[in-house]
Amino acid sequence: MNRLHPLSAVTYAIQYGFLWLWIPVFLVVVLAGVFDPVSGAWVPVAAPFGFLFGIGYGVAYYYRFGYEVTTDTVDVSSGVVARRSREIPYRRIQNVDIRQSVFQRLFGLATVSVETAGGGDTEASLYFVSEGEANRLQSEIRRRTAEAKGQQRDRKRARRDEAKREGESEDEPASRDLIGPEPPEEFDRPAGPTDGEVPPRNAADDTTRVRDATGDVGADARTDRVGPEPADRTEGFGPVTDRDRREDPTAHPQKERLFDLEAKELLLYSFTSFRPAAVAAVLFIFFFATEAVVDLFVTIAQPFGGPTDLETGDTASYGILTIISGVISILVTYALSVAYTFATYYDFQLGRVGDDFVYERGLLQRYSGSIPSEKVQAVTVTDNPLQRLIEYGGLWVETAGYGPESNGGSQSAVPLAQHPRVYRFTENLTGVETPKFEGPPPIARRRYLVRYSLLAAVFVAIAFGVSTVTAFENWYVAAAAFLAVPPAAHLRYVHIGYYVGDDHIVIRGGFWRRRTTVVPYYRLQTVSVRRSIFQRRLGIASLVVDTASSRSFFWSSTTVYDIDLEDAREARDTSRDRLQTALRERAADDDLGLEVDFT
């Protein structure tokens, strides 16, 4: 068993030291309130004992933690009192992530996380290993995982071929009766050495393993190659061959670069996207520094007619203070969002290793992970009004079981690029034909007019209610919200569309964040038609498309809203029929379904 980096012992010692520090403190405080002999003055004496015990426990945890990469599994053992041993088979491993914080990058450390299929939690984490060891583990586990999955596909293919041969053997006697007697044995035997003879070995007949059309390694292929492997061997061709490993035991699959986020695209992406985490950061700052933040708002608002302080202001000055505070809050939130996006996607690189997409990104915290192509459920092109204005968009893939960023299994493949390039990537990746979208009937737009009018009426009612309890009198100004109803209804209506293709169903929707999702039929789980009370009165329905994507557990499923009922039922039936056809074709071709080299 291998041990973690020695600095892990220091980290565990400090972590458990401060954790156990509070246990004796808590016990002394509780017992002092129950038993008179126990005094609160014992806290300074009890706390160091807890801290020292925690240090000892952390060091013991370090020495009791071990990991090993074996032939068939990744083994991890941990625990001081209660021991836990895990053997993770390679065929279940979905991803091996490397994460480096600022502290870890300064000391050349990294955290390695092993994720398995079918779960969103980390199966095993190594805190910490050296950066070189992290890269070695990631590469080694990826290689062995690719081999295990390749062997699994080989076994499936062998079983299918054997079943096919058994079916042919049952029909063989009848066919021979029709075409005459069996030909002489010498016509069946190919020219070559007789039984028991060993053909002479030719130096130019070195046996090597080459990939077939599915990306698997075949054992019987030969190549007329003399001498060592050329120095310019093509990168990104899946598992390294047996010959390569004999020549270089440390050989690993090579990474082929697919996409780099350029500086211009990074800046555009940072300034044209918004991160909800920025709102949480602003609220956190305001919660812990409320008085200082309010004083800052008052100071900034004074030159514009704001109050001198919160006690001596009038209605007008308070209104100015409210506007200034709101503007400052929005600007600070936007600035934090820009900084967060820039730091997260700095130096974004997307590549491929075998049949997996691999990515690296991050300025302060560096991330390195992979997206297994066999787990991709859908591909989505996203953009917002600002990005559509400059004709840019992003490409995301939705995976099953694992979400690298706690975002429901959705991972960016191309954060931002020009629309023609993103559409070309999508077509190359999925093989989808250019969609011809169909939209909802005009009655859906009337429905949106009514819905948004009701929202505007609620807004006016809230403004009127505020005016009755405050000095605000011009509540009727809120009626301007009705001016936004027609354009809002129209924009929602025109951005809804769907396309039922030969191999994919494509669904588009949303205005503030428009999503165009391409779902291969073989990835469908359910296709259903749903109708609310209001939809039934209007003769319309929603078409809901579910896949095995983890995103469906966190957000709503991919849905086409408010289309004609008959169109929804026809799309549902067509999708179900083509699902069965796609599954049969996929089983026969043993196809991954995606073009990994999509650029």
Stockholm file with secondary structure:
# STOCKHOLM 1.0

chainA/1-599         MNRLHPLSAVTYAIQYGFLWLWIPVFLVVVLAGVFDPVSGAWVPVAAPFGFLFGIGYGVAYYYRFGYEVTTDTVDVSSGVVARRSREIPYRRIQNVDIRQSVFQRLFGLATVSVETAGGGDTEASLYFVSEGEANRLQSEIRRRTAEAKGQQRDRKRARRDEAKREGESEDEPASRDLIGPEPPEEFDRPAGPTDGEVPPRNAADDTTRVRDATGDVGADARTDRVGPEPADRTEGFGPVTDRDRREDPTAHPQKERLFDLEAKELLLYSFTSFRPAAVAAVLFIFFFATEAVVDLFVTIAQPFGGPTDLETGDTASYGILTIISGVISILVTYALSVAYTFATYYDFQLGRVGDDFVYERGLLQRYSGSIPSEKVQAVTVTDNPLQRLIEYGGLWVETAGYGPESNGGSQSAVPLAQHPRVYRFTENLTGVETPKFEGPPPIARRRYLVRYSLLAAVFVAIAFGVSTVTAFENWYVAAAAFLAVPPAAHLRYVHIGYYVGDDHIVIRGGFWRRRTTVVPYYRLQTVSVRRSIFQRRLGIASLVVDTASSRSFFWSSTTVYDIDLEDAREARDTSRDRLQTALRERAADDDLGLEVDFT
#=GR chainA/1-599 SS CBCCCHHHHHHHHHHHHHHHHHHHHHHHHHHHTTCTTCCGGGHHHHHHHHHHHHHHHHHHHHHHCEEEECSSEEEEEECSSSCEEEEEEGGGEEEEEEEECHHHHHTTEEEEEEEETTCSSEEEEEEEEEHHHHHHHHHHHHHHHHHHHHHHHHHHHHHHHHHHHHHHHHHHHHHHHHHCSCCCHHHHSCSSCCTTCCCCCCTTCCBCCEECTTSCEESSCBCCCCSSCCTTCCSCCSSCCHHHHHHCTTCCCCCEEEEECCHHHHHHHHHHCCCTHHHHHHHHHHHHSHHHHHHHHHHHHGGGTCCSSTTSCCHHHHHHHHHHHHHHHHHHHHHHHHHHHHHHSTTCEEEEETTEEEEEECSSSEEEEEEEGGGEEEEEEEECHHHHHTTEEEEEEEEBSCCTTSSSSEEEEEEEEEHHHHHHHHHHHHCCCCCCCBCCCHHHHHHHHHHHHHHHHHHHHHHHHHHHHSSCCCGGGGGGGGGGHHHHHHHHHHTCEEEECSSEEEEEECSTTEEEEEEEGGGEEEEEEECCHHHHHHTEEEEEEEESBTHHHHSCCEEEEEEEHHHHHHHHHHHHHHHHHHHHHHHHHTCCSSCSSCC
#=GC SS_cons         CBCCCHHHHHHHHHHHHHHHHHHHHHHHHHHHTTCTTCCGGGHHHHHHHHHHHHHHHHHHHHHHCEEEECSSEEEEEECSSSCEEEEEEGGGEEEEEEEECHHHHHTTEEEEEEEETTCSSEEEEEEEEEHHHHHHHHHHHHHHHHHHHHHHHHHHHHHHHHHHHHHHHHHHHHHHHHHCSCCCHHHHSCSSCCTTCCCCCCTTCCBCCEECTTSCEESSCBCCCCSSCCTTCCSCCSSCCHHHHHHCTTCCCCCEEEEECCHHHHHHHHHHCCCTHHHHHHHHHHHHSHHHHHHHHHHHHGGGTCCSSTTSCCHHHHHHHHHHHHHHHHHHHHHHHHHHHHHHSTTCEEEEETTEEEEEECSSSEEEEEEEGGGEEEEEEEECHHHHHTTEEEEEEEEBSCCTTSSSSEEEEEEEEEHHHHHHHHHHHHCCCCCCCBCCCHHHHHHHHHHHHHHHHHHHHHHHHHHHHSSCCCGGGGGGGGGGHHHHHHHHHHTCEEEECSSEEEEEECSTTEEEEEEEGGGEEEEEEECCHHHHHHTEEEEEEEESBTHHHHSCCEEEEEEEHHHHHHHHHHHHHHHHHHHHHHHHHTCCSSCSSCC
//
